[in-house]
Amino acid sequence: MTEPSKLVYMSAKQVAKYLDLNEKKVYAMANDRILPATKVTGKWLFPKILIDRWVMDSCHSGMLSDRMHITGSDDPLLSMLVARLMTQIGKSDLISYSSTGSRLGLDLLSRGYADVCTLHWGSVDERNIRHPALLKGYPNHQQWVMVHGYTRQQGLMMRTEMHHRCQQEDQIVSLPWRWVDRQAGAGSQQHLEHWLMKQGAALSHINANVTAYSERELAGFIARGDADIGFGCQSVAMESGLSFVPLITESFDFVMPQGIYFRRQLQHLFDMISSSQTRQLAASLGGYDLTDCGKLLWNPS
């Protein structure tokens, strides 16, 4: 991954020369959200890596138009659907998914290393405030749109024999349990910290002895007896044979540059999420609500 110190930002004059365009045309394309750019203290800046990507993606049958990479927050349903979609599209297209956590995923999206980022950064009631506020902290967010995926149940997972001790939410923090936390920037870690704050506590008040880098890794630590409790989604708890205490209904959403929204791979994915077969799969996994999948939630333009 390109380090921030090595990223090249071009001026409008440099872009005009680079693309052999009139400088006024460059400004017009930036204002119309056609060229990837961000305005800093009134001056347009153009990341060269995204300009190069825009050129390649604009080509007829461009080298990037037959593939799509999704990154960001971890979700078992999405992982299953991407695998199923790949069996349908065969050798003609490539769609891939790597979970990195919400913040790193958005960083990769802003640098042009991913086409779509998934995120969950608050309860469904706070989504329209928390998600845009998070997005606005990244370069080129003016070119992004956010589309709803589905809602999930998030909460505490633990082994079955410990479930009866988790019925009084305000006493859980005081129990001498070994916690699994998530990496900084993961949506589940954000939920854990927010929940602890509501209990009048902080990360320093719990015994977090291991860090998991995915939902399933977190569940694995607990199922193997290497830890006792952690914050994650209901579907992962169920598939791992763990008990679950729901605490938050969250919105799991998709963020992408405006042009990516119309890419056929993404539209195929949204069609698959909305299908009756996926609804049955989501019901068997537990904790999902697929209502309003594909609904536009945020468009800064």
TORLO-754586 format. One line per field, with one value per residue: residue number from 1; y negated, z, x of N, C-alpha, C in turn. Coordinates in steps of 0.1 Angstrom, whole numbers, plus 5000, padded with zeros to 4 digits. Atoms other than C-alpha are relative to their C-alpha. Last residue first. Layout:
n: c(NUM,...) .
n_north: c(Y,...) .
n_up: c(Z,...) .
n_east: c(X,...) .
ca_north: c(Y,...) .
ca_up: c(Z,...) .
ca_east: c(X,...) .
c_north: c(Y,...) .
c_up: c(Z,...) .
c_east: c(X,...) .
//
This chain:
n: c(301,300,299,298,297,296,295,294,293,292,291,290,289,288,287,286,285,284,283,282,281,280,279,278,277,276,275,274,273,272,271,270,269,268,267,266,265,264,263,262,261,260,259,258,257,256,255,254,253,252,251,250,249,248,247,246,245,244,243,242,241,240,239,238,237,236,235,234,233,232,231,230,229,228,227,226,225,224,223,222,221,220,219,218,217,216,215,214,213,212,211,210,209,208,207,206,205,204,203,202,201,200,199,198,197,196,195,194,193,192,191,190,189,188,187,186,185,184,183,182,181,180,179,178,177,176,175,174,173,172,171,170,169,168,167,166,165,164,163,162,161,160,159,158,157,156,155,154,153,152,151,150,149,148,147,146,145,144,143,142,141,140,139,138,137,136,135,134,133,132,131,130,129,128,127,126,125,124,123,122,121,120,119,118,117,116,115,114,113,112,111,110,109,108,107,106,105,104,103,102,101,100,99,98,97,96,95,94,93,92,91,90,89,88,87,86,85,84,83,82,81,80,79,78,77,76,75,74,73,72,71,70,69,68,67,66,65,64,63,62,61,60,59,58,57,56,55,54,53,52,51,50,49,48,47,46,45,44,43,42,41,40,39,38,37,36,35,34,33,32,31,30,29,28,27,26,25,24,23,22,21,20,19,18,17,16,15,14,13,12,11,10,9,8,7,6,5,4,3,2,1) .
n_north: c(5009,5013,5005,5012,5006,5010,5014,5008,4998,5013,5011,5004,5005,5009,5014,5007,5005,4989,4995,5010,4998,4987,5003,5007,4990,4991,4988,5002,5003,4988,4992,5005,4997,4986,4999,5005,4991,4988,4989,4995,4996,4986,4992,5001,5012,4998,5013,5000,5007,4995,5001,5008,4997,5010,5013,5011,5010,5014,5007,5009,4993,4995,4990,4989,4993,4993,4989,4989,4998,4996,5007,5010,5009,4997,5012,5009,5002,4991,4986,4996,5001,4989,4989,5004,4998,4986,4995,4998,5009,4993,5009,4997,4993,4997,4992,4986,4994,4997,4988,5002,4993,5008,4993,5001,5014,5002,4993,5008,5011,4996,4997,5012,5006,4993,5004,4991,5003,5014,5010,5001,5012,5002,5006,5004,4993,4998,4985,4997,5005,4992,4993,5010,5006,5014,5005,5012,5010,5005,5008,5013,4999,4997,4986,4993,4985,4992,4998,5000,5001,4988,5002,4993,4985,4991,4993,4989,4998,4988,4991,5007,4996,4996,5007,4994,5001,5013,5001,4992,5007,5012,4996,4994,5009,5012,4999,5011,5013,5004,4994,5005,5009,5000,5005,4997,4998,5001,5006,4992,4986,4993,5000,5014,5006,4994,5005,5013,4999,4997,5012,5011,5010,5007,5008,4998,5007,4995,5008,4997,5011,5013,5005,4992,5008,5004,4987,4996,5008,4995,4987,5002,5004,4989,4990,5006,4999,4986,4995,4986,4992,5007,4999,5006,4996,5008,4995,4986,4999,5000,4989,5003,4987,4990,4994,5006,4995,4986,4999,5005,4990,4988,5005,4999,4986,4994,4989,4988,4991,4987,4996,5006,5015,5003,5015,5006,5012,4998,4997,4991,4987,4990,5005,4999,4986,4996,5005,4992,4987,5003,5001,5014,5007,5008,4994,4986,4996,5004,4990,4987,5002,5000,5012,5009,5008,5012,5003,4997,5009,5014,5008,5012,5012) .
n_up: c(5011,4996,5012,4999,4987,4998,4999,5013,5006,5006,5005,5013,5007,5011,4996,4988,4993,4993,4988,4989,4994,4992,4988,4990,4995,4990,5004,4999,4987,4992,5005,4994,4986,4998,5001,4988,4989,5001,5005,5011,4997,4997,5012,5007,5009,5012,5004,5011,5012,5007,5014,5008,5014,5010,4994,5009,4993,5004,4996,4988,4988,4991,5007,5003,4988,4997,5010,4996,5005,5015,5006,5009,5004,4995,4995,4998,4986,4996,5001,4989,4987,4998,4995,4987,4991,4998,4991,5007,5012,5012,5010,5014,5001,5014,5002,5003,4989,4990,5004,5012,5000,4991,4988,4994,4995,4988,4989,4997,4993,4986,4993,4998,4989,4987,4995,5004,5013,5000,5003,5015,5007,5013,5011,5010,5012,5003,4999,4987,5000,5009,4991,4993,5008,4995,5001,5009,4992,4989,5004,4994,4985,4995,5000,4989,5002,4993,4985,4994,4985,4993,4986,4991,5002,4989,5003,4991,4996,4995,5011,5008,4996,5011,5012,5009,4996,5002,5014,5002,4993,5008,5013,4998,4994,5009,5013,5001,4997,5012,5001,4990,4990,4990,4987,4991,4986,4991,5007,4999,4999,5013,5007,5004,5010,5013,5005,5006,5012,5010,5003,5007,4991,4994,4988,4989,4988,4988,4989,4987,4991,5007,5003,5007,5010,5010,5007,5008,5012,5009,5005,5010,5012,5007,5004,5012,5011,5006,4999,5002,4988,4989,4988,4989,4987,4989,4987,4999,5000,4987,4992,4992,4995,5005,5013,5011,4999,5004,5014,5008,4999,5009,5013,5003,5000,5013,4997,5007,5001,5004,5012,5013,4998,4988,4999,4987,4994,4985,4996,5011,4994,5004,4994,4985,4998,5002,4989,4988,5000,4996,4986,4996,4999,5012,5008,5000,5008,5013,5006,5003,5011,5012,5002,5011,5003,5008,5009,5014,5004,5003,4988,5001,5000) .
n_east: c(5003,4997,4994,4992,5001,4990,5005,4997,4987,4994,5009,4996,5012,5000,4997,5005,4989,4994,5009,4998,4987,5001,5008,4992,4990,5006,5007,5015,5004,4999,5011,5012,4999,5003,5015,5007,4997,5009,4992,5006,5014,5000,5000,5013,5001,4993,4995,4990,5002,4988,5001,4991,5003,5001,4999,5001,5009,5000,5012,4999,5006,4989,4992,5008,5002,4987,4999,5007,5013,5000,5010,4996,5011,5014,5005,4989,4997,4989,5004,5009,4993,4991,5009,5004,4988,4998,5011,5012,5001,5004,5006,4997,4987,4999,4988,5002,5007,4990,4992,4992,4987,4991,4999,5014,5002,4992,5007,5012,4996,4996,5011,5007,4993,5003,5013,5011,5006,5004,4989,4997,5003,4993,5006,4990,5000,4986,4997,4993,4986,4991,4991,4991,4990,5000,5014,5000,4994,5009,5011,4998,5000,5014,5004,4993,5000,4989,5001,4987,5000,4995,4997,5010,4999,5003,5012,5002,5014,5006,5003,5010,5014,5008,4999,4991,4987,4995,4996,4988,4990,4995,4994,4987,4991,4999,4993,4990,5006,5007,5013,5009,4994,5010,4998,5011,4997,5011,5011,5013,4997,5002,4988,4996,5009,4997,4987,5003,5007,4990,4992,5007,5006,4988,5004,4991,5004,4993,5005,4994,4998,5001,4987,4990,4994,5009,5003,4988,5001,5011,4996,4990,5006,5007,4990,4994,5010,5001,5014,5002,5005,5007,4992,5007,4994,5004,4998,5005,5015,5006,4994,4988,4996,5009,4998,5009,5014,5001,4997,5012,5011,4997,5001,5014,5003,4996,4990,5003,4988,5002,4992,5004,4999,4994,4997,5005,4993,4998,4986,4996,4997,5011,5012,4999,5001,5014,5008,4997,5008,5014,5000,5001,5013,5002,5011,4999,4989,5004,5009,4992,4991,5008,5008,4997,5012,4997,5011,4997,4989,5004,5000,4992,5008) .
ca_north: c(4838,4853,4884,4904,4932,4946,4977,5009,5032,5015,5045,5072,5077,5099,5114,5151,5173,5192,5161,5146,5178,5176,5139,5148,5174,5149,5124,5089,5097,5113,5082,5061,5083,5082,5044,5044,5066,5046,5013,4986,4978,4977,4944,4926,4937,4964,4969,4999,5002,5025,5006,5017,5031,5030,5050,5086,5112,5142,5178,5195,5225,5210,5205,5188,5164,5155,5147,5126,5101,5092,5080,5104,5128,5157,5161,5189,5214,5227,5213,5179,5175,5188,5162,5134,5151,5153,5116,5106,5092,5105,5090,5110,5104,5077,5077,5049,5015,5001,5004,4979,4978,4958,4985,4962,4957,4995,4997,4970,4988,5021,5005,4989,5022,5038,5012,5019,4989,5002,5040,5060,5070,5104,5103,5125,5124,5112,5099,5061,5053,5076,5060,5032,5057,5079,5111,5119,5145,5168,5170,5183,5220,5213,5198,5160,5135,5099,5077,5068,5076,5068,5044,5046,5032,4995,4973,4946,4924,4911,4884,4858,4883,4876,4874,4890,4874,4868,4905,4908,4879,4894,4927,4913,4890,4909,4941,4930,4949,4979,4981,4970,4974,5003,5002,5018,5003,5006,5002,5008,4996,4962,4942,4931,4967,4980,4955,4964,5000,4991,4973,5000,5031,5050,5076,5088,5093,5102,5099,5110,5111,5132,5165,5176,5150,5174,5192,5158,5147,5176,5166,5130,5141,5162,5134,5109,5132,5137,5099,5081,5044,5028,5042,5049,5054,5053,5066,5064,5026,5024,5033,5011,5026,4992,4970,4950,4974,4969,4931,4931,4953,4930,4900,4920,4926,4890,4877,4844,4813,4784,4753,4736,4744,4781,4792,4829,4846,4877,4863,4865,4849,4821,4795,4816,4819,4782,4775,4799,4783,4748,4762,4774,4810,4829,4854,4847,4811,4805,4825,4804,4772,4785,4793,4828,4848,4875,4901,4911,4895,4911,4946,4966,5000) .
ca_up: c(4956,4991,4983,5013,5019,4985,4989,4976,5003,5017,5039,5043,5080,5096,5131,5122,5098,5089,5083,5061,5040,5035,5025,5002,4984,4981,4963,4975,4983,4949,4931,4952,4942,4905,4908,4922,4895,4868,4878,4883,4918,4908,4891,4923,4942,4968,5003,5012,5045,5075,5097,5133,5157,5190,5223,5215,5240,5222,5230,5211,5187,5162,5135,5160,5173,5138,5128,5160,5153,5174,5209,5230,5259,5275,5259,5249,5255,5219,5213,5227,5205,5175,5179,5176,5146,5130,5135,5120,5132,5167,5196,5228,5265,5269,5307,5310,5328,5304,5275,5292,5319,5329,5314,5286,5279,5277,5251,5230,5233,5223,5193,5180,5184,5164,5137,5133,5134,5162,5160,5177,5214,5230,5267,5295,5323,5359,5360,5367,5331,5329,5359,5340,5314,5338,5318,5311,5339,5324,5292,5307,5301,5265,5256,5250,5224,5232,5209,5173,5154,5117,5093,5056,5026,5024,4999,5005,4977,4972,4950,4977,4999,4979,5010,5042,5073,5057,5056,5094,5098,5070,5089,5124,5116,5092,5110,5145,5146,5128,5156,5149,5128,5104,5072,5038,5013,4975,4947,4966,4962,4950,4979,4993,4992,5010,5037,5039,5044,5070,5089,5086,5094,5070,5055,5020,4993,4957,4924,4892,4858,4827,4841,4859,4867,4886,4907,4916,4928,4952,4968,4970,4987,5013,5023,5024,5048,5070,5075,5081,5077,5049,5015,4982,4950,4917,4883,4846,4846,4858,4826,4806,4782,4765,4786,4814,4841,4829,4829,4863,4878,4865,4881,4913,4916,4907,4937,4924,4945,4940,4960,4983,5016,5004,4977,4968,4935,4915,4881,4872,4904,4884,4902,4893,4856,4854,4869,4844,4816,4826,4824,4789,4785,4775,4803,4820,4810,4824,4854,4861,4858,4880,4906,4913,4945,4946,4974,4987,5022,5026,5021,4991,5000) .
ca_east: c(4763,4770,4750,4739,4713,4706,4685,4702,4687,4656,4646,4673,4669,4696,4700,4702,4721,4690,4670,4699,4699,4661,4664,4692,4671,4642,4664,4672,4709,4713,4700,4724,4753,4743,4741,4776,4791,4773,4790,4764,4773,4810,4805,4794,4825,4816,4802,4781,4761,4756,4731,4731,4706,4724,4725,4717,4730,4744,4753,4780,4777,4801,4775,4752,4778,4788,4751,4746,4773,4803,4815,4835,4834,4853,4888,4911,4883,4882,4847,4858,4889,4870,4842,4868,4884,4850,4842,4876,4909,4908,4928,4936,4939,4912,4907,4882,4884,4911,4887,4864,4836,4806,4783,4773,4811,4815,4788,4805,4839,4823,4805,4836,4854,4827,4831,4868,4891,4914,4916,4889,4887,4885,4877,4888,4862,4864,4828,4826,4819,4789,4770,4752,4739,4721,4713,4750,4755,4729,4749,4781,4774,4765,4799,4800,4789,4780,4760,4753,4721,4724,4707,4710,4729,4721,4739,4764,4777,4812,4827,4827,4844,4876,4898,4885,4870,4837,4830,4829,4804,4783,4781,4775,4746,4724,4733,4722,4689,4705,4730,4766,4796,4789,4809,4814,4838,4835,4860,4892,4928,4919,4934,4901,4888,4918,4913,4876,4886,4911,4883,4856,4876,4899,4876,4886,4860,4865,4845,4861,4844,4841,4855,4824,4798,4776,4803,4817,4782,4781,4815,4804,4772,4789,4813,4784,4765,4796,4802,4835,4838,4859,4868,4851,4871,4854,4864,4855,4856,4892,4911,4889,4863,4862,4884,4869,4882,4918,4915,4898,4925,4952,4934,4930,4968,4975,4955,4939,4939,4914,4921,4896,4913,4915,4891,4892,4895,4884,4873,4836,4823,4807,4830,4860,4849,4844,4878,4894,4875,4888,4924,4918,4927,4958,4954,4987,4987,4952,4961,4992,4971,4944,4971,4984,4986,5013,5011,5045,5043,5009,5024,5013,5000) .
c_north: c(4996,4990,4986,4997,4986,4993,4990,4986,4992,5002,4988,4989,4994,4995,4990,4986,4992,4996,5011,5004,4991,5003,5013,4997,4993,5010,5008,5013,5000,4998,5013,5008,4995,5004,5015,5002,4996,5009,5013,5012,5007,5005,5015,5009,5001,4986,5002,4986,5000,4994,5004,5000,4990,5006,4988,4986,4987,4992,4985,4994,4992,5007,5006,5011,5013,5007,5008,5012,5013,5002,5004,4994,4990,4992,5003,4987,4991,4999,5009,5014,5004,5000,5013,5012,4997,5003,5015,5005,5004,4991,5009,4991,5004,5007,5005,5007,5015,5008,5004,5013,4997,5006,4993,5007,4999,4986,4998,5006,4991,4988,5004,5002,4986,4995,5006,4995,5009,4997,4986,4990,5001,4987,5002,4996,4995,5009,5002,5015,5004,4995,5008,5007,4991,4993,4986,4994,4986,4989,4994,4991,4987,5000,5002,5015,5006,5015,5008,5001,5001,4998,5013,4996,5007,5014,5011,5007,5011,5000,5013,5008,4993,5005,5006,4992,5006,4998,4987,4998,5007,4993,4989,5004,5005,4989,4988,5000,4989,4987,4995,5007,4995,4992,5001,4994,5002,5002,4997,4992,5010,5014,5008,5000,4986,4995,5006,4993,4987,5002,5003,4989,4988,4992,4994,4991,5003,4992,5006,4991,5005,4989,4986,4993,5007,4993,4997,5012,5003,4992,5006,5013,4997,4995,5011,5009,4994,5001,5014,5004,5014,5010,4993,5002,4993,5005,4990,5006,5014,5003,5001,5011,4998,5014,5010,5006,4993,5005,5015,5001,4996,5010,5011,4995,5002,5015,5007,5011,5013,5008,5014,5004,4993,4985,4997,4986,4996,4988,5002,5005,5011,5014,5009,4996,5003,5014,5004,4995,5008,5013,4997,4999,4985,4994,4993,5007,5015,5004,4997,5010,5012,4998,5001,4988,4989,4993,4987,4997,5002,4991,4986,4992,4988) .
c_up: c(5000,4989,5002,4987,5001,5013,5002,5001,4987,4995,4995,4994,4987,4996,4988,5002,5013,5007,5007,5013,5012,5006,5009,5013,5010,5006,5011,4996,5002,5014,5008,4996,5007,5015,5000,4999,5013,5011,5001,4994,4988,5003,5002,4988,4991,4992,4987,4996,4990,4986,4993,4985,4992,4987,4990,5007,4991,5007,4997,5003,5013,5012,5008,4993,4998,5013,5003,4991,5003,4996,4985,4993,4990,4993,5004,5005,5002,5015,5004,4999,5012,5013,5003,5006,5014,5009,5003,5010,4990,4989,4988,4990,4986,4997,4985,4997,4997,5012,5012,4998,4987,5000,5010,5013,5007,5006,5013,5011,5004,5008,5015,5009,5004,5012,5013,5006,4996,4986,5000,4998,4985,4995,4987,4987,4991,4987,4995,5001,5012,5002,4992,5009,5008,4994,5006,4999,4993,5009,5011,4997,5007,5015,5007,4999,5011,4997,5005,5015,5005,5015,5006,5014,5008,4996,5011,4998,5010,5002,5004,4988,4992,5004,4989,4987,4990,5004,4997,4986,4998,5007,4992,4987,5000,5006,4992,4986,4998,5002,4988,4999,5010,5012,5009,5014,5008,5015,5009,4992,5001,5000,4987,4992,4995,4989,4987,4995,4993,4987,4990,4996,4993,5012,5006,5012,5011,5012,5013,5010,5013,5009,4994,4998,4993,4988,4988,4992,4991,4987,4990,4994,4989,4987,4992,4994,4987,4988,4993,5002,4996,5011,5011,5013,5012,5013,5011,5014,5001,5000,5014,5009,5008,5004,4997,4987,4990,5001,4996,4985,4992,5000,4990,4986,4996,4999,4986,5003,4994,5000,4997,4988,4986,5000,5014,5001,5013,5005,5015,5003,4990,5006,4997,5007,5015,5004,4999,5013,5012,5000,5005,5015,5003,4999,4987,4991,4999,4990,4986,4994,4996,4988,4988,5000,4989,4998,4993,4990,4985,4995,4998,5013,5000) .
c_east: c(4985,4998,5004,5006,5007,4998,5011,4995,5001,5014,5008,4991,5004,4986,5000,5004,4997,5013,5007,4992,5002,5014,4999,4992,5009,5010,4994,4992,4984,4996,5000,4987,4987,5000,4996,4985,4992,5002,4992,5007,4994,4986,4999,5000,4988,5001,5009,5004,5012,4999,5013,4997,5007,4995,4997,5000,4999,4990,5002,4986,5001,4995,5011,5008,4993,4999,5013,5003,4994,4985,5000,4988,5006,4989,4985,4995,5011,5004,5011,4996,4991,5008,5009,4992,4996,5012,5003,4990,4989,4999,4996,4993,5004,5013,5000,5013,4997,4993,5009,5008,5008,5014,5009,5000,4986,4998,5006,4991,4988,5004,5003,4988,4994,5007,4996,4987,4989,4994,4994,5011,5003,4996,5008,4993,5012,5003,5015,5004,5007,5014,5011,5010,5009,5011,4999,4986,5001,5007,4992,4988,5001,4999,4987,4996,5009,4998,5011,4998,5014,4998,5004,5003,4989,5001,4997,4987,4999,4985,4993,4995,4989,4986,4991,5000,5010,5014,5007,5005,5013,5012,5005,5007,5014,5008,5001,5008,5010,4993,4993,4986,4991,5006,4988,5003,4987,5005,4988,4989,4988,5003,4999,5012,5004,4992,5004,5013,4997,4994,5011,5010,4996,4996,5012,4996,5011,4997,5007,4994,5006,5003,4999,5013,5011,5007,4990,4997,5012,5000,4990,5005,5010,4995,4994,5011,5006,4990,4999,4986,4997,4996,4992,5009,4992,5005,4996,5003,4995,4985,4994,5004,5013,5005,4990,5002,4991,4986,4998,5002,4988,4990,5004,4997,4985,4996,5003,5010,4995,5014,4998,5008,4998,5003,5006,5004,4994,5009,5001,5014,5004,5002,4988,4987,5001,4997,4985,4992,5003,4992,4985,4999,5002,4986,4998,4990,5001,5012,4997,4991,5008,5009,4991,4990,5004,4986,5003,4989,5003,5010,4996,4999,5009) .
//
